Amino acid sequence: MSEIKDKSIEQFLNELASKAATPGGGSAAAVMGAQSAALTSMVCNLTIGKPKYAEVENDMQALLAKSETLRIKLTEMIKADVDVFDRLMACYGMAKETDQEKALRSAKIQETLKDATQVPLDCAKACAEAIALSRIAAEKGNLGVISDAGVAVMAGYAALKSAALNVYINTGSLKDQAFAEEKLAELEAVLKNADVDSEETYQIVKKKL
């Protein structure tokens, strides 16, 4: 079966809309994050080489390298989300007739839930980076495509908040409270300034239109 990233947008949306458990919200979050990074790259590519923006040439070259690395990272997270969810569903489908089977099933579920928490947390962190990168694009990018920097920050923000929901739902099922609290603390640190940062970048773009 081909990976989601290799399918058409129509195929992905059809699968997202279907009764199948995957792809779901986690994959959608990663896609939105990748779109954010891609739009920042677009602004860079349409700024680099323009005489009018010679003063920010080096800055935009550096930004492009970061946004492209991030785009690849977030694209890979689409599959990571599907894989960990499928593994979790397989654990829930394990035999539970005997006490031994029940114990093994429970242990495997809890083990995989930790991975299912880490995957969207990593995605959230990457999306926070996408938000930060979009700000540079908004501040220094070609005014002809500055609205795309605004779309980049909004896509990154939506992706971040979406990924956060997947962290919350999985930590809610964890028995290891110390692990859950540690991951929630990491998430809250990522979310702390996201609302303000995203709105500031949006307003920077709006004022340039």
C-alpha positions in Angstrom: 0.0 0.0 0.0 1.4 3.4 -1.0 2.1 6.0 1.7 -0.3 8.8 2.2 2.3 11.4 1.1 2.4 9.7 -2.3 -1.3 9.8 -2.9 -3.3 12.6 -4.5 -5.1 15.2 -2.4 -8.4 13.7 -3.5 -7.3 10.2 -2.4 -6.2 11.5 1.0 -9.4 13.4 1.6 -11.5 10.4 0.5 -9.7 8.2 3.0 -9.9 10.9 5.7 -13.7 11.1 5.2 -14.2 7.3 5.2 -15.0 4.9 8.0 -11.4 3.8 8.3 -9.7 4.8 11.5 -6.6 6.0 9.6 -5.7 8.5 8.4 -7.3 10.7 11.0 -6.8 14.0 12.9 -3.2 13.3 13.7 -2.3 12.8 10.0 -4.3 15.9 9.1 -2.4 17.9 11.7 0.9 16.8 10.2 -0.3 17.7 6.7 -1.4 21.2 7.9 2.0 21.6 9.5 3.8 20.6 6.3 1.7 23.0 4.3 2.8 25.8 6.7 6.4 25.0 6.1 5.9 24.7 2.4 4.2 28.2 2.2 7.1 29.7 4.1 9.4 28.1 1.6 7.3 29.6 -1.2 7.7 33.1 0.3 11.5 32.5 0.5 11.7 31.2 -3.1 9.8 34.3 -4.4 12.0 36.7 -2.4 15.5 35.2 -3.0 17.2 36.6 -6.1 15.0 39.8 -6.2 17.1 42.9 -6.2 14.5 44.8 -4.1 15.1 42.3 -1.3 18.9 42.0 -1.6 19.3 43.1 2.1 17.5 40.0 3.3 18.9 37.5 0.8 21.0 35.7 3.3 18.2 35.6 5.9 15.8 34.2 3.4 18.3 31.6 2.2 18.8 30.4 5.8 15.0 30.4 6.4 14.4 28.4 3.3 16.9 25.7 4.5 15.0 25.5 7.8 11.5 25.4 6.3 12.4 22.7 3.8 14.0 20.6 6.5 10.8 21.1 8.6 8.5 20.3 5.7 10.2 16.9 5.2 10.0 16.2 8.9 6.3 17.0 9.1 5.6 15.0 5.9 7.2 11.9 7.5 5.0 12.5 10.6 1.9 11.7 8.5 2.9 8.1 8.3 4.2 8.0 11.8 0.7 8.9 13.1 -0.9 6.2 11.0 1.6 3.6 12.1 1.3 4.3 15.8 -2.5 4.4 15.7 -2.6 1.1 13.8 -0.3 -0.5 16.3 -2.6 0.8 19.1 -5.7 -0.7 17.5 -3.8 -4.0 17.1 -3.1 -4.0 20.8 -6.8 -3.4 21.6 -7.6 -6.4 19.4 -5.4 -8.8 21.4 -6.9 -11.8 23.1 -8.3 -11.2 26.6 -9.8 -14.6 27.6 -7.3 -15.5 30.4 -5.8 -13.4 33.1 -2.4 -13.8 31.5 -3.8 -12.6 28.1 -5.5 -9.6 29.8 -2.3 -8.6 31.6 -0.3 -8.8 28.4 -2.9 -6.9 26.4 -3.1 -4.2 29.0 0.7 -3.9 29.2 1.0 -3.6 25.4 -1.8 -1.0 25.2 0.0 1.1 27.8 3.3 0.7 26.1 1.9 1.8 22.8 -0.1 4.6 24.3 3.2 6.2 25.3 4.3 6.1 21.7 0.9 7.4 20.6 1.5 10.4 22.9 5.0 11.1 21.8 4.2 11.2 18.1 1.6 14.0 18.2 3.8 15.8 20.8 6.7 15.7 18.3 4.3 17.0 15.7 3.2 19.9 18.0 6.8 20.9 18.6 7.5 20.9 14.8 4.3 23.0 14.2 5.5 25.5 16.8 8.7 25.8 14.8 6.6 26.3 11.6 4.8 29.2 13.3 8.2 30.7 14.3 9.5 30.4 10.8 6.4 31.9 9.2 7.0 35.1 11.3 10.4 35.6 9.6 8.7 35.2 6.2 6.1 37.7 7.3 8.6 40.3 8.4 11.1 40.0 5.5 9.4 38.3 2.6 8.3 39.6 -0.8 5.3 41.8 -0.3 3.8 40.3 -3.5 3.3 37.0 -1.7 3.1 38.2 1.9 -0.4 36.9 2.3 1.0 33.4 1.9 3.1 34.0 5.1 -0.2 34.7 6.8 -1.7 31.4 5.5 1.5 29.7 6.7 1.1 30.9 10.3 -2.6 30.0 10.3 -1.9 26.5 9.0 0.9 26.1 11.6 -1.4 27.3 14.4 -4.2 25.0 13.4 -1.8 22.1 13.1 -0.3 22.8 16.5 -3.7 22.9 18.3 -4.8 19.8 16.4 -1.7 17.9 17.4 -2.3 19.0 21.0 -5.7 17.3 21.1 -4.1 14.0 20.2 -1.7 14.4 23.1 -4.5 15.1 25.5 -6.6 12.2 24.4 -3.8 9.7 24.7 -2.4 10.9 28.0 -5.9 10.6 29.4 -5.7 6.8 29.0 -2.2 6.4 30.5 -1.8 4.7 33.8 1.8 6.0 34.2 0.8 9.4 35.6 4.4 10.6 35.9 5.0 10.0 32.2 1.6 11.6 31.3 2.4 14.7 33.4 5.8 15.0 31.9 4.4 15.0 28.4 1.6 17.4 29.2 4.1 19.8 30.7 6.2 19.6 27.5 3.0 20.3 25.5 2.0 23.3 27.6 5.5 24.8 27.2 5.0 24.5 23.4 1.5 26.0 23.6 2.4 28.8 26.0 2.9 31.6 23.6 1.3 30.1 20.4 -1.9 32.1 20.5 -0.1 35.4 20.9 2.7 34.6 18.5 0.3 33.4 15.8 -1.9 36.5 16.1 1.0 38.8 16.0 2.3 37.3 12.8 -1.2 37.4 11.3 -1.4 41.1 12.1 2.0 41.8 10.7 0.8 40.3 7.4 -2.5 42.0 7.5 -0.9 45.5 7.9 1.2 44.9 4.8 -1.7 44.0 2.5 
